[in-house]
Amino acid sequence: MGNHFRKPGDGQAAPKVEDPRLSVVSADDIVAPEDTGFEPVTDPFAYTPAPDVTAPVAPLDMADAVDDITMPSLDADMDPQVTQPGLLNIPSPTDPVAPSSAGAFMTSAGAVDPASTDVSEQKQVASLDAALQNPDFTSVFAPQVDSRKKMARDAGVEPVILMEHLTKIYAAQPNKPALDDVNIEIYPGEFVFLVGHSGSGKTTLLSTLMRDVKPTSGRVLVAGQDLMRIKNRKVPFLRRQIGAVFQDFKLLPNKTAYENVAFALECIGKPRGVIRSQVPEVLRLVGLADQMDSMPDQLSGGEQQRVAVARAMVNRPPLLICDEPTGNLDPAISLGIMKLLERINRTGTTVIVATHDRAMVDSMRRRVIALEAGHVIRDQERGGYGNYGA
Ligand SMILES: Nc1ncnc2c1ncn2[C@@H]1O[C@H](COP(=O)(O)OP(=O)(O)OP(=O)(O)O)[C@@H](O)[C@H]1O
């Protein structure tokens, strides 16, 4: 663990990541593979300590108990302003959307400072507070019947992800675009499946969202930030706000479950006290209270993936990206992971899952975006997997 802590507000760069496999967990010194000329500047998002709040949740015993998970942000006795800082930037649909509201996603490293004198910031906090208290909250952000896109537009909510004419041509395959004129809007709180044949472009699409891959042309906006234009020094901060889960878990083999999750917080300079309270809490949420000290090779595949989900959500990102999260798991365990993702989504986190899991997509009936040879060939509000091979 070491002394990987920045002093609050001291503006120093974060420590170097020890293992590149954790790059998505957002170390400050990451350079996107296709980026050049990383600017080693003082981190403008120096950590400011937020109140250390631990959610009162019931411990889970086993994987298939995930239905019982109580996520902190919607607990009646929790303060959503503190427990889910990323959501602070989702405007209330009853509020006129200020043009800067989406951009706030990129500029608030933690919770909005309650002492802030910025009126618009305070207004956002107040409006979110009201939205979270509103019994219609769920139906606004995760409507069951009407078009989510239409409801969001009517409410003046900006998409959290916007892709316009997005094209990616890898140098190795100049005549075969991995993404070809892709246009997608995804709104806060959506749960989206990304399906398609192997090689259809799913991973490339997800990679553009973290700017692991830079598109050849077109636009990709995450919470109003144009990823084609943001400065390299802002990319690590973008990645801090996107949790990522992969098929092969990407756990550090020489660290325990606890240490794997703690490492994600150490990398972004969270104080020791916050780590000590949040890591056990999130491991409890995913049902691993009794296995915190287990090494990855002492855990089943499903348990390892739950550690990976815990690591992705411990910083409470507003956006969770999952690339084949159940690809290595048997159906019963996959169901537990998917229920966990669904539960996380119900707290307001936008979740995107690339998958080949036909049964899962068919049973969950969520929004489905299908890719074929880099094109979006279907975008369905409550779709099934469709007619694809493995
Ligand atoms: N780094 C790369 N260099 C060159 N070509 C690439 C690279 N990454 C992906 N491709 C190509 O881009 C296309 C899309 O690949 P991508 O991995 O995005 O598809 P996918 O739908 O995620 O596939 P899978 O379901 O097998 O993971 C494929 O033709 C692939 O060969």
The ligand as an SDF file (V2000), in Angstrom:
LIG
                    3D

 31 33  0  0  0  0  0  0  0  0999 V2000
   -5.6940   -2.5500  -31.7170 N   0  0  0  0  0  0  0  0  0  0  0  0
   -6.2440   -2.9300  -32.8620 C   0  0  0  0  0  0  0  0  0  0  0  0
   -5.5510   -2.8370  -34.0150 N   0  0  0  0  0  0  0  0  0  0  0  0
   -6.0990   -3.1900  -35.1800 C   0  0  0  0  0  0  0  0  0  0  0  0
   -7.3560   -3.6680  -35.3210 N   0  0  0  0  0  0  0  0  0  0  0  0
   -8.0840   -3.7940  -34.2090 C   0  0  0  0  0  0  0  0  0  0  0  0
   -7.5790   -3.4300  -32.9280 C   0  0  0  0  0  0  0  0  0  0  0  0
   -8.5350   -3.6590  -32.0040 N   0  0  0  0  0  0  0  0  0  0  0  0
   -9.5970   -4.1410  -32.6850 C   0  0  0  0  0  0  0  0  0  0  0  0
   -9.3300   -4.2270  -33.9960 N   0  0  0  0  0  0  0  0  0  0  0  0
  -10.2550   -4.6550  -35.0490 C   0  0  0  0  0  0  0  0  0  0  0  0
  -11.4070   -3.8480  -34.9600 O   0  0  0  0  0  0  0  0  0  0  0  0
  -12.5820   -4.6230  -35.1970 C   0  0  0  0  0  0  0  0  0  0  0  0
  -13.4910   -4.4960  -33.9810 C   0  0  0  0  0  0  0  0  0  0  0  0
  -12.8590   -5.1460  -32.8740 O   0  0  0  0  0  0  0  0  0  0  0  0
  -13.4750   -5.1180  -31.4070 P   0  0  0  0  0  0  0  0  0  0  0  0
  -12.4990   -5.7640  -30.5060 O   0  0  0  0  0  0  0  0  0  0  0  0
  -13.8920   -3.7400  -31.1040 O   0  0  0  0  0  0  0  0  0  0  0  0
  -14.7610   -6.0490  -31.6050 O   0  0  0  0  0  0  0  0  0  0  0  0
  -15.6890   -6.7390  -30.5270 P   0  0  0  0  0  0  0  0  0  0  0  0
  -17.0770   -6.6270  -31.0330 O   0  0  0  0  0  0  0  0  0  0  0  0
  -15.3970   -6.1900  -29.1890 O   0  0  0  0  0  0  0  0  0  0  0  0
  -15.2090   -8.2500  -30.5850 O   0  0  0  0  0  0  0  0  0  0  0  0
  -15.2960   -9.3680  -29.4380 P   0  0  0  0  0  0  0  0  0  0  0  0
  -16.7560   -9.6490  -29.2230 O   0  0  0  0  0  0  0  0  0  0  0  0
  -14.5940  -10.5390  -30.0460 O   0  0  0  0  0  0  0  0  0  0  0  0
  -14.6000   -8.8370  -28.2400 O   0  0  0  0  0  0  0  0  0  0  0  0
  -12.1060   -6.0320  -35.4810 C   0  0  0  0  0  0  0  0  0  0  0  0
  -12.0190   -6.1800  -36.8790 O   0  0  0  0  0  0  0  0  0  0  0  0
  -10.7320   -6.0800  -34.8600 C   0  0  0  0  0  0  0  0  0  0  0  0
   -9.9000   -6.9910  -35.5580 O   0  0  0  0  0  0  0  0  0  0  0  0
  1  2  1  0
  2  3  1  0
  2  7  2  0
  3  4  2  0
  4  5  1  0
  5  6  2  0
  6  7  1  0
  6 10  1  0
  7  8  1  0
  8  9  2  0
  9 10  1  0
 10 11  1  0
 11 12  1  0
 11 30  1  0
 12 13  1  0
 13 14  1  0
 13 28  1  0
 14 15  1  0
 15 16  1  0
 16 17  2  0
 16 18  1  0
 16 19  1  0
 19 20  1  0
 20 21  2  0
 20 22  1  0
 20 23  1  0
 23 24  1  0
 24 25  2  0
 24 26  1  0
 24 27  1  0
 28 29  1  0
 28 30  1  0
 30 31  1  0
M  END
$$$$
